[in-house]
Structures are given as C-alpha cells and as structure tokens.
Amino acid sequence: MRAIILDVGQKKELRELPGQDILAYQVTALQQTGFDTIIVLSDLFAEDYKQSGAAYYACPSAPKYDFLKSILNDEPFLLINGPALTDFPPAKLMDFFRKEHADVLCLTARDLTGETFSASTDPEEYSAQFYVLNPVLFTYYFYEYFEIRLFLTEMYKHRKKIIYQHSGGWNEYVNTHTAYVRAARYLLQKSLIPGSKVNNAYYGKNCEIDFAANLSGTQFFGANCKAEAESLLSDSLLLGNNTIGAGSRIVNSLLQRNVKIGRNSALDNCLIGEGSVIEDNVRLPSGFVLAPQSIIRSGSEGEWHGQ
C-alpha cells in the first residue's frame, strides 16, 4: 500500500512531540499498519533523500500536479494532508475504499477529542486530513499545483463518488497550541511514546531528578532534564534540556526544549515555548501559553498569551 504525507506549511513550534517530530509519528504509524511505500513531501528538508523505509522530497509549497503523477502508480493511495494524527487504522480506510468502489474516501469525525473534521457537500466548507484517492482521477484535474479543496471541487463537478468513513476514535489536527498539547497528552497517556516507562515516567539520557523531587501521575523527561529538591511534577511533559528549580510546582503542563524554571514557581495546565525562562516565585494562570524565547521575571503573574 502507498501513502503520501503532505507536510508543508506547519508551524515549526508545533512540530516536536514527546520523543520525536510529528512526522516520525506519522511514518511509524503507517509502517506498523502495512504501508510499504511512504512518500513525504515536506518544506522541512533542503534536498530529497530516503531513510527508514520512506522517501522524502523537498517541497517548499503545494506540490505540482505533474510531480504527483510521476511518483504514483495506478493504485489508490492514502493522503495525509498536514500534521494529523489518528488512532483509526489507516489500512482499514484502504479496505473500505475498495469495498465501496469509491473515487474518493474521506475520514471524518464527529464530537471527538480533536474537533478536527467536518463533512459537507459544499467543497468550500469541507475539511478533512485523511483521504484515499484514485490517481486516475488526476485526469480530471487541470491545475498546475495540487490543492485538496480544488481537487474536491473538480470531483464534485464531475460527479465522482465521494464517500465518508466515520472514525469512532481519536483524531487530532495539530495546527494550534491547544491541539498540540492535546496530542502530546494523548500520546503520553496511551504509551505511544518511543522508549519504555520506569516507575510511570519516560526518561531521556542524562536526566538528573533529585531524590527529594515529588513525581505523580505520568511524566515525560527528554534528554538532559533536571528537577531539583522539593520540586513537584504531575502529568507533565518536558521535551529536553529543561531545568526545574527547587520548590517549583509543574502540573499538567508541557515545556518545550531549553526551558528554565526558577525556584518556587507554579505552572498548571501551561504550554511554555522553547528557550523561555521563568524566574523565581512566578505564578502563571491555568491555560497560559508562553511564546518561545520569552522571559518572565521574579514575582510575576503572567498575562494570557493563549489561543
């Protein structure tokens, strides 16, 4: 089976999930469910290369229609349109597509955690991230660049059979801060993070967690994390090279790389951007989102920066 991941235009600060980039999660999920040809079109790379069973192509913008034709055969293929994750088995989409003799299949969701998908007969109101497409349909597509909304518009115009597969599980389109945090927590709770737990926590290399630190719930520590004495961490994710000062309280929060937290500070349900510094005795409100490379001085009670 063949799959294409269109990894163009994603916000860089939302790429890294616990343990690896979101693209690595997508590729791994496909490989584990039987996809033997995985093609990644990404603006993350400067040149084309192959690695770990996938072919990566530098794609600074929407791919050209002629290029897609050159890398596809006549078999239906799965398209993941952007930074999307799901626990719905992708191989089942392929099976359903063949069973229904469809031209286009879209994975949709209703009332799910991700609040990700909508289905409509109007292409202007249509939104989805997982598709199964028949490459033969490209003969009906007359634009230079491939864009999914234009493609669906052409398919409606030519009265092609477009069907929807309802997902009964979890889906997330990781394009906002809140979706990013939800995805990270889900991966942690479901133990989908690379590596193994030790006493209900994941530890990267060279972590220093003081024996007097208080850990509860499930934690993720990337490489080179440090938690000092009497700090408290509960159900939180530290992506790497983070320092938590003595007496600080980190609850249900996500710290990106290179974040430093001073002493006796408190974070609850927060997202702290890469390279930020929070000094001593800081209290942040629940749901606080701090932009990368920020500094909050001692004694502050930060302002809202969320979405």
N, C-alpha and C positions, 0 to 999 in steps of 0.2 A: 504494500500500500504506500501511496505517495502523499506527502503533506508539504504545504508551504506556510511558513510563518512570515507575515509582513510586519517587520519590526522597524518602522520608520516613524519618526516624529515623537517618540516617547520622551516625557520629561526625565532628564538624567537623574534628578534627585529621587525618583520613584523606582529606579531600576533594581537596586540591590535589596533582595530579601534575605532572611537569615540563611547564611551558609553559601549562597550563590546568587548570581544575577537571575532575574525573572526569565530570561531567555533560556538559561540552563534548565530551569524547572520545566519549561515547555518542551524542550527537546527530550529530556529524560522521560516525561510522561508519555510522549509519542513512542519512544523506543520501547518502553515497557508494555505497550499495548499493540505491538506488532507492526509498526510502520518502519519499513526498511529503507525508504528514500525520504529524507527530510531536507528541505531546501529553505534556507534562511536568507531573506532579503532585508538588509539592515543598514541604517546610516551610522551604526556604531563602528564599522570597520573601514579601514582605508583601502583594503585590497581583498580580492577573492581568495579563499582558501578552504581546505577540507580538514575536519577534525571530529573525532568521536562519532563517526557514522553520519555526519551531516555536512552538507555543502553550504558554505557561507558566501554570499555575494554582496559586495559594496553597493548600496542603493541609497543615494543621498535624498531621493524624492520618490514619488509614486513610480512603480516600475513601468517600463514601456511595454505596451501590449505585444509587440513583436518579440521582445526578450522572453516574456512568459511562454509564448508559443514554442520558443526554441528549447526550453528546459522541461517541457511537458510532453507526455505521450498522449495517446487517445483514451487512457483510463481515467475515471473520475478521481478527483483528488480533494483532500481536506485543506481548507484555507483557514488559518487563524489570523484574524485581522486586528493585529495590535497586541497590547500587553494583557491578554486574557488568560485566566486560569479556570478550570472546571474539574469537578470530580466525576463528571459524566464520561464513561469510556468512549474515546473517540472512534474506536473500531466499530462500536455499535451504530454510530452515525453512518458509516460506510455501508453496513449491512442493511439498515433501514432504507437508505437511498436506493440500493439495488432492488430491494423487495418492492418498493413503491414505483419503480421505473420513473423516477423523478428527473427533472432537469437541474433543479437547484434545491438543496435542503439547507434549512437554517435551524440552528439550535437556539431555542428561545426559553425564557424563564419567566415565571410569574410569582410575585410575593416571596422572593428568595433573598437570602442574606445580601447578595451582591447588588440588588436593584439594577441589574445590568441590561436586560434585553427588553425590547418591545417588538410586537409584531403588528404590521398594518398592511393593508393592500395599497396604501399610498407610499411609494418609494421615498418621498420627501420626509415621511415620518418613521421610516424604517430604521431600526438599529439592531445589530447583532454582531457577534465576534467570531462565531464558528459556522462555517459553511462547508457543504460538499458540492462541488461544481463539476459539470461535464465540460471538458475542454473543447468539445465540438461546438459548444455554444459561442466560442470566440469568433466564429464566422459571422455572427450577428452583431459584433461589437466593432464600432468604426472609429473609436477614439485612439489617439496616439499613446496616451497613458492609461493604465488600468486604475480605475477608482470604483469601489464596490457599489456606491449608490448609482453611478451612471450605468454600471453593468446591470444592476437590478432593474433600472428603468427600461433598458433595452429588452430585458427578458419579459417584463410585463407587456411591453409594446408588441412583442412577437408572440404573446400568448403561450409562453412556455410554462411548464408545470413546476410551480414553486411550492414546496411543502415545508411545514414546520414540525420539528421534533421538540416536544416539551421535556425539559430537564427537570427531574424530580429531586435534584440535589443542590450542591453549592456551586455558584459561579461568581467570578469577580472580574471586573474590568478595571485594571489598576491604573487609573488615569487621574485620580485625585488623592489628596492626603488621607482622607477617611477610608477610601477603598484600599489604599496601600497598607494602612495599619490593620484593617480587617483581614487582608490576605496574609500578612505576616503572622497574625494571631492564629488564624485557621491552620496554617502550615505547622505552627508550633503545637497546637492542641492535638492535631491528628498525627503527630510524629512523622511528618513528611520531610523533615529537615535532614540533610546528609549527616551521617555520624550516628552515634548512639548516646543514650541518656546515662548519666551517672548520678544516682540519687535525685532523679527528677529534674536534671539540668543537663544542657549541652555545653561542653567546654571546648573552646579552641586552644591553640597552642599558647604556652607561656602565660596562662592566666594566674593571677595572684588574688585569691579570695581569702581574706583574713578569717581565721577560725572563729572569731567573735562576730563575724557578719551574720545576719539573720536572713535566711532564704526560705521562702514559702511559695507554694504553687509550682509552676513550671517556668524555668528560666532558659535563655539562650545567651551564652557568652562567646562572642567571636574571639579571635586571637588577640593576645596582649591586653586583656581586660584586667582591671584591678578594683577591688572593693575593700575599703578599709574597715577597721574595727567598728562594731556597733552600727554599721550601715544596715539598712533593711531593703531587700529587694523581693518583690512579689509579682509573679506572672509578667515579667518584663523581658525585653529583648535588647541586648547590647551588641551591635554589629561588629565591633572590633576597635581595639586601641582606645577603650573608654576607661575613665577613672571616676570612681565614686568615693567622695570624701567621707570621713568618719561621721557617723550620726545622721547621714542623709537617708531619705526615705523615697524609694522609687517603686511606684505601684502601677501595674498595668500600662506601662509606658514603653516607647521604642526610642532608642538612642542610635542614631546613625554613627558612622565611623568618626573617631577622633573627637568625641565629645568629652568634656571635662566638667564634672560636677563637684563643687566645693563641699565644705562641711555643713552639716545641719540644715540642708536644703530639702525641699519636699516637692515631688512631682507625682501627680496622679492622673492617669489617662492622658499623657502628653506625647507629642512627637517632637523630638529635638533634632534639628538638621545638622548635617555633617560639619565638623570643625567648630562647633559652638562651645562657648564657655559660660557656665552658670556658677557664679561665685558663692561664697558662704552665706547662709541664712536667707535663702531665697525661697519664697512660696509661690508656686505657679497654680493658676486656676485649672480645674478639670477641663480637658479638651484643648489645652493650649498647644499651638503649633508654632515652633520657633524656626525661622528661616536659617539656612546654612550660614556658617561663618559669623554668627551673632554673639554678642556678649551681654549678659545680664549681671549688673553689679550687685554687690552685697546688700542685703536688706530689701531688695525689690520684690514687688508682687506683680509680675509681668502682665502686659496688656494682651488682649486677644489678637492672635495672628492666624486664626483658622479659616477654613472654608465652610 
